[in-house]
């Protein structure tokens, strides 16, 4: 079913744009000074604590999704640790900022008429103002392929996505021209892109500001799957640190990074649900010691909207023990109880390099990938979980260009200064 649906979606999206090409767009962290939602008064320790709490909620739902073989949307539309991109919907195009997420498929934005919408800092998308907008009917093939579709009094196909912590979006499954402003100033248009037009949306936190979510997952409804032939089955990103005054990049198509010095590649493991990208983590080395994983293939999900790296308990215990051996200073307790391993900031802490051994790829993580300042503490951004899979989060991916090659089924990592890229 997945294969037939993917062929249908790519056929629809290829009607007007056929040739593969490459282009890049800016990625801005929610807490970067470049972000339209930047708040200089926010305390970094509170941001880190909320990031950790959100990460654990996300992982619980991810693990539940895999256990039940059902793709549940795991990104929490949080006001904390995510990356944003600018894109436009409709004809004429209207610009919005949206979260980039590799564990979600359906792209959606808030639309009018809206029964319930949160504050996004810009006008909602108006389908009637777009000459290229179309809603899918309940009896369409696309609607029937959508998991959990609903049809009530109208013949419009309705989607319903529920997130952790009570957030949700409900609306009409639709298509319209999706446009992206590339780095060189060219506007790249993708006609007949499938997305959700959200008319009943709820988020249980403050004023997020973003208009919706861009789904880059592995399922058939994701933007990547829809546009696979046009982007040569390849995309990559380069995450700048959240405090950076320069943006990172999201790159569609273009030349492979595998020939770049220091680049390593690991196989993508086929697993269910197909929305998630699975890798195999064999072990972690700190200094001259290695802790090995006892889990099977595909034991890690790589994620862009989950900030922390979360390891199965036995492997985490080994990593924590090696880090304690490598750092002379005595660890202290995190008063909030959020992080397992912390040290007093300002003391002589030489954070060791960690090497994550993925199948065929040794990824060397620097201190920026593994530790963060948490008020008057410095804490490890790796925490344990009692269930599989583990998660390779966004902190661990900062200053790497991470490339997904969906044709050759690999993920590649190249050490990169994402701030200066």
C-alpha positions as CSV (number, residue, x, y, z in Angstrom):
1,X,0.0,0.0,0.0
2,X,2.8,2.4,0.9
3,X,4.5,1.8,-2.5
4,X,1.4,2.4,-4.5
5,X,0.6,5.6,-2.5
6,X,4.1,6.9,-3.0
7,X,3.9,6.3,-6.7
8,X,0.6,8.2,-6.8
9,X,1.9,11.1,-4.8
10,X,5.1,11.5,-6.8
11,X,3.1,11.3,-10.0
12,X,0.8,14.1,-8.9
13,X,3.7,16.3,-7.7
14,X,5.7,15.7,-10.9
15,X,3.1,17.0,-13.2
16,X,4.6,20.5,-13.5
17,X,8.1,20.1,-12.1
18,X,10.1,17.1,-13.4
19,X,13.9,17.8,-13.4
20,X,15.9,17.1,-10.3
21,X,17.8,20.1,-9.0
22,X,19.3,21.4,-5.8
23,X,18.8,24.4,-3.6
24,X,19.2,25.4,0.0
25,X,17.2,27.5,2.6
26,X,18.0,29.0,5.9
27,X,17.3,27.1,9.1
28,X,17.0,29.2,12.2
29,X,16.9,27.9,15.8
30,X,13.9,29.0,17.9
31,X,16.3,30.7,20.4
32,X,18.7,32.2,17.9
33,X,18.9,36.0,17.8
34,X,17.9,35.6,14.1
35,X,14.6,34.0,15.1
36,X,11.4,36.1,14.8
37,X,10.5,34.6,18.1
38,X,13.7,35.4,19.9
39,X,13.3,36.4,23.6
40,X,16.5,37.7,25.2
41,X,14.9,37.5,28.7
42,X,14.6,33.7,28.6
43,X,16.9,31.9,31.1
44,X,19.0,29.2,29.5
45,X,18.6,26.8,32.4
46,X,14.8,27.0,32.0
47,X,15.1,26.4,28.2
48,X,17.2,23.3,28.8
49,X,14.9,21.9,31.4
50,X,11.9,22.3,29.2
51,X,13.8,20.8,26.3
52,X,14.6,17.7,28.4
53,X,11.0,17.3,29.5
54,X,9.7,17.7,26.0
55,X,12.3,15.2,24.7
56,X,11.2,12.6,27.1
57,X,7.5,13.0,26.2
58,X,8.4,12.7,22.6
59,X,10.5,9.6,23.1
60,X,7.7,7.9,25.0
61,X,5.3,8.5,22.1
62,X,7.9,7.4,19.6
63,X,8.4,4.1,21.5
64,X,4.7,3.6,21.7
65,X,4.4,4.2,17.9
66,X,7.0,1.5,17.2
67,X,5.5,-0.9,19.6
68,X,2.0,-0.5,18.0
69,X,3.4,-0.3,14.4
70,X,1.3,2.9,14.0
71,X,2.9,6.3,13.1
72,X,1.9,8.7,15.8
73,X,3.0,12.3,15.4
74,X,5.7,12.7,18.0
75,X,6.9,16.3,17.7
76,X,5.6,18.4,20.5
77,X,4.9,21.8,19.0
78,X,7.0,23.4,21.7
79,X,8.3,26.9,22.3
80,X,11.7,25.5,23.0
81,X,14.3,23.6,21.0
82,X,13.3,23.4,17.3
83,X,14.5,24.7,14.0
84,X,12.4,26.9,11.7
85,X,12.3,27.5,8.0
86,X,10.5,30.0,5.9
87,X,8.1,28.8,3.2
88,X,5.1,30.0,1.3
89,X,1.7,28.6,0.4
90,X,-0.8,29.4,-2.3
91,X,-1.0,31.7,-5.4
92,X,-0.1,34.4,-4.8
93,X,2.4,33.0,-2.2
94,X,2.0,33.9,1.4
95,X,5.0,33.4,3.7
96,X,5.1,31.5,7.0
97,X,7.6,30.2,9.5
98,X,7.2,26.5,10.3
99,X,9.0,23.8,12.4
100,X,11.2,21.4,10.5
101,X,10.7,17.8,11.7
102,X,12.1,14.5,10.4
103,X,9.7,12.3,12.5
104,X,6.5,13.8,11.1
105,X,5.0,13.2,7.7
106,X,2.1,15.6,7.0
107,X,3.0,19.3,6.6
108,X,0.3,21.5,8.0
109,X,-0.4,25.2,8.6
110,X,-3.3,27.1,10.3
111,X,-6.1,28.1,8.0
112,X,-9.3,30.1,8.0
113,X,-12.1,29.7,8.8
114,X,-10.6,28.6,12.1
115,X,-12.7,27.2,15.0
116,X,-9.7,27.4,17.3
117,X,-6.3,28.7,16.5
118,X,-3.3,29.7,18.5
119,X,-1.4,33.0,18.1
120,X,1.2,32.7,15.3
121,X,2.2,36.3,14.9
122,X,0.9,36.5,11.3
123,X,-2.3,36.1,9.4
124,X,-3.7,32.6,8.9
125,X,-3.7,31.1,5.4
126,X,-6.9,31.8,3.5
127,X,-7.6,29.0,1.0
128,X,-10.2,31.2,-0.9
129,X,-7.4,33.8,-1.6
130,X,-5.3,31.2,-3.5
131,X,-6.2,30.4,-7.1
132,X,-4.4,27.0,-6.9
133,X,-5.9,25.6,-3.7
134,X,-7.9,22.4,-3.7
135,X,-9.4,20.2,-1.0
136,X,-9.4,16.5,-1.3
137,X,-12.8,14.8,-1.2
138,X,-13.6,11.8,1.0
139,X,-13.8,9.4,-1.9
140,X,-10.4,10.4,-3.4
141,X,-7.5,7.9,-3.4
142,X,-5.4,10.3,-1.4
143,X,-8.0,10.6,1.4
144,X,-8.6,6.9,1.6
145,X,-4.8,6.3,2.0
146,X,-4.6,8.8,4.9
147,X,-4.5,7.0,8.2
148,X,-7.3,8.1,10.5
149,X,-9.2,10.2,7.9
150,X,-12.6,11.4,8.9
151,X,-15.6,12.7,6.9
152,X,-18.5,14.3,8.7
153,X,-21.2,16.6,7.2
154,X,-19.0,17.8,4.3
155,X,-17.3,15.7,1.6
156,X,-14.0,17.2,2.5
157,X,-11.3,14.8,3.7
158,X,-10.4,15.7,7.3
159,X,-7.2,14.8,9.0
160,X,-6.6,14.7,12.8
161,X,-3.2,14.7,14.5
162,X,-2.8,14.5,18.3
163,X,0.5,15.3,19.9
164,X,1.8,14.7,23.4
165,X,0.7,17.0,26.2
166,X,-2.7,17.6,24.7
167,X,-1.7,19.6,21.6
168,X,-3.5,18.8,18.3
169,X,-4.4,19.9,14.8
170,X,-7.5,19.0,12.8
171,X,-8.4,20.2,9.4
172,X,-8.8,19.6,5.7
173,X,-6.4,17.5,3.6
174,X,-5.5,19.8,0.8
175,X,-3.2,20.6,-2.1
176,X,-1.7,23.9,-3.2
177,X,1.5,25.4,-4.6
178,X,4.3,25.3,-1.9
179,X,7.1,27.7,-2.6
180,X,10.5,28.0,-0.9
181,X,12.9,30.9,-1.2
182,X,16.3,29.5,-2.0
183,X,19.6,30.9,-0.7
184,X,20.4,32.5,-4.0
185,X,17.1,34.4,-4.0
186,X,15.2,32.2,-6.4
187,X,11.7,31.1,-5.4
188,X,11.3,27.3,-6.0
189,X,7.6,26.4,-6.6
190,X,6.2,22.9,-6.0
191,X,2.7,22.8,-7.5
192,X,0.0,20.4,-6.1
193,X,1.8,19.8,-2.8
194,X,-0.3,17.9,-0.3
195,X,-0.6,19.5,3.2
196,X,-3.1,19.9,6.0
197,X,-5.2,23.1,6.3
198,X,-5.6,23.3,10.1
199,X,-8.9,24.7,11.3
200,X,-8.9,23.5,14.9
201,X,-5.4,23.7,16.4
202,X,-4.4,23.7,20.0
203,X,-1.0,24.0,21.7
204,X,-0.6,23.9,25.5
205,X,2.1,26.5,26.0
206,X,2.5,30.3,25.7
207,X,2.5,31.9,22.3
208,X,4.5,29.7,19.9
209,X,4.4,32.0,16.9
210,X,5.0,29.4,14.2
211,X,2.4,28.7,11.6
212,X,2.7,24.9,11.4
213,X,5.1,22.0,10.8
214,X,7.0,20.9,7.7
215,X,7.0,17.1,7.7
216,X,10.3,15.6,6.4
217,X,9.7,12.0,7.7
218,X,10.0,8.8,5.7
219,X,6.2,8.2,5.2
220,X,4.4,8.8,1.9
221,X,2.7,12.1,2.9
222,X,6.0,13.8,3.9
223,X,7.3,16.7,1.7
224,X,10.4,14.6,1.1
225,X,8.5,11.6,-0.3
226,X,6.2,13.8,-2.4
227,X,9.1,15.6,-4.0
228,X,11.6,12.7,-4.1
229,X,12.2,12.7,-7.9
230,X,12.6,16.5,-8.0
231,X,15.3,16.6,-5.3
232,X,17.1,13.5,-6.5
233,X,15.9,11.5,-3.4
234,X,18.3,13.5,-1.2
235,X,18.1,16.2,1.4
236,X,20.4,17.3,4.2
237,X,20.6,19.9,7.0
238,X,23.3,21.7,9.0
239,X,22.2,22.7,12.5
240,X,23.9,25.8,13.9
241,X,24.1,26.2,17.7
242,X,20.9,27.7,19.2
243,X,22.8,30.8,20.3
244,X,24.3,31.4,16.9
245,X,23.8,34.7,15.1
246,X,24.0,32.9,11.8
247,X,21.5,30.5,10.3
248,X,22.1,26.8,9.5
249,X,20.9,25.2,6.2
250,X,18.3,22.8,4.9
251,X,19.5,21.5,1.5
252,X,17.3,19.7,-1.1
253,X,19.1,17.7,-3.7
254,X,22.6,18.9,-4.8
255,X,25.8,16.9,-4.8
256,X,26.4,14.2,-2.2
257,X,28.6,15.0,0.8
258,X,30.1,11.5,0.9
259,X,33.3,12.6,-1.0
260,X,33.9,15.4,1.6
261,X,36.9,14.9,4.0
262,X,35.8,13.3,7.2
263,X,32.4,12.2,5.9
264,X,31.1,8.9,7.1
265,X,27.9,6.9,6.1
266,X,25.7,4.5,7.8
267,X,22.8,2.4,6.4
268,X,19.2,3.4,6.9
269,X,17.4,0.4,8.4
270,X,13.9,-0.4,7.1
271,X,11.4,-0.6,10.0
272,X,7.9,0.4,11.0
273,X,6.4,2.9,11.2
274,X,8.1,4.2,8.0
275,X,7.8,7.8,9.2
276,X,11.0,7.4,11.3
277,X,14.6,7.2,10.1
278,X,16.3,4.2,11.8
279,X,20.0,3.7,12.3
280,X,22.1,1.1,14.2
281,X,24.2,2.3,17.1
282,X,26.7,-0.4,18.0
283,X,28.5,1.4,20.9
284,X,30.0,4.5,22.3
285,X,33.7,5.2,23.1
286,X,35.1,7.7,25.7
287,X,38.9,7.8,25.8
288,X,40.1,4.2,25.5
289,X,37.0,2.6,26.8
290,X,33.9,1.5,24.9
291,X,30.4,0.6,26.0
292,X,28.6,-1.7,23.5
293,X,24.9,-1.9,22.8
294,X,23.1,-5.2,23.1
295,X,20.2,-4.0,21.0
296,X,19.4,-5.3,17.5
297,X,19.6,-3.4,14.2
298,X,17.6,-0.2,13.8
299,X,17.9,0.6,17.5
300,X,18.2,4.4,17.1
301,X,15.9,7.0,15.5
302,X,17.6,10.1,14.3
303,X,15.5,13.2,15.0
304,X,15.6,16.9,14.2
305,X,12.9,18.1,16.7
306,X,14.0,16.1,19.7
307,X,16.9,17.9,21.3
308,X,18.5,15.4,23.7
309,X,20.2,12.1,22.9
310,X,18.4,9.3,24.7
311,X,20.1,6.0,25.2
312,X,18.7,2.6,26.3
313,X,19.5,2.2,30.0
314,X,22.4,-0.3,29.9
315,X,24.3,1.6,27.2
316,X,23.6,4.9,29.0
317,X,25.0,3.4,32.3
318,X,28.2,2.5,30.4
319,X,28.5,6.0,28.9
320,X,27.9,7.8,32.2
321,X,30.5,5.6,34.0
322,X,33.2,6.4,31.3
323,X,32.5,10.1,31.4
324,X,32.8,10.1,35.2
325,X,36.1,8.3,34.9
326,X,37.3,10.9,32.3
327,X,36.4,14.0,34.2
328,X,38.4,14.6,37.4
329,X,35.8,16.9,39.1
330,X,33.1,15.4,41.2
331,X,29.6,15.4,39.7
332,X,26.8,17.3,41.5
333,X,23.1,16.8,41.6
334,X,20.9,18.8,39.3
335,X,18.4,20.6,41.7
336,X,15.6,20.2,39.1
337,X,16.2,16.5,38.8
338,X,16.1,16.9,35.0
339,X,19.7,15.8,34.1
340,X,21.5,12.8,35.4
341,X,25.1,14.0,35.1
342,X,26.1,17.6,36.0
343,X,29.2,19.5,37.2
344,X,29.7,22.9,38.7
345,X,30.3,25.4,35.9
346,X,33.6,27.2,36.0
347,X,35.6,24.4,37.5
348,X,38.3,22.5,35.6
349,X,36.0,20.3,33.5
350,X,37.6,18.8,30.4
351,X,34.7,17.3,28.6
352,X,35.9,14.2,26.8
353,X,35.3,13.5,23.1
354,X,32.7,10.8,22.5
355,X,32.7,8.5,19.5
356,X,29.3,7.1,18.5
357,X,29.9,3.9,16.6
358,X,27.1,3.5,14.0
359,X,27.3,0.7,11.6
360,X,30.2,1.7,9.2
361,X,30.4,5.2,10.6
362,X,32.3,6.5,13.7
363,X,30.9,10.0,14.6
364,X,33.1,12.1,16.9
365,X,31.1,14.3,19.1
366,X,32.6,17.4,20.6
367,X,31.6,19.0,23.9
368,X,29.1,21.3,22.1
369,X,27.2,18.1,21.1
370,X,27.2,16.4,24.5
371,X,27.2,19.1,27.3
372,X,25.4,22.4,27.8
373,X,25.6,25.2,30.5
374,X,22.6,24.8,32.8
375,X,22.6,27.9,35.0
376,X,25.6,27.4,37.4
377,X,26.0,23.8,36.2
378,X,27.3,22.1,33.1
379,X,25.1,19.0,32.3
380,X,25.4,16.1,29.9
381,X,22.7,16.3,27.2
382,X,22.4,12.5,27.1
383,X,19.8,10.8,29.3
384,X,18.5,7.2,29.7
385,X,15.4,5.4,28.7
386,X,14.0,2.0,29.8
387,X,12.7,1.1,26.3
388,X,13.9,0.9,22.8
389,X,14.6,2.7,20.5
390,X,17.2,5.2,21.5
391,X,17.2,8.7,19.9
392,X,20.1,10.6,18.3
393,X,18.9,14.2,19.0
394,X,19.6,17.6,17.5
395,X,22.2,18.7,20.0
396,X,24.4,15.8,18.9
397,X,24.0,16.8,15.3
398,X,25.1,20.5,15.7
399,X,27.9,21.4,13.3
400,X,27.5,18.3,11.1
401,X,26.0,18.3,7.7
402,X,23.6,15.3,7.9
403,X,22.5,13.9,4.5
404,X,19.7,11.5,3.9
405,X,20.1,9.6,0.6
406,X,16.8,7.8,0.2
407,X,17.7,6.0,-3.0
408,X,20.9,4.4,-1.6
409,X,19.3,4.2,1.9
410,X,22.1,5.9,3.8
411,X,22.6,8.7,6.3
412,X,26.0,10.5,6.0
413,X,27.7,12.9,8.5
414,X,30.3,15.5,7.6
415,X,31.9,17.7,10.3
416,X,31.0,21.3,9.2
417,X,31.0,24.8,10.7
418,X,27.3,25.3,10.3
419,X,27.5,28.9,11.5
420,X,30.0,29.8,8.8
421,X,28.5,27.6,6.1
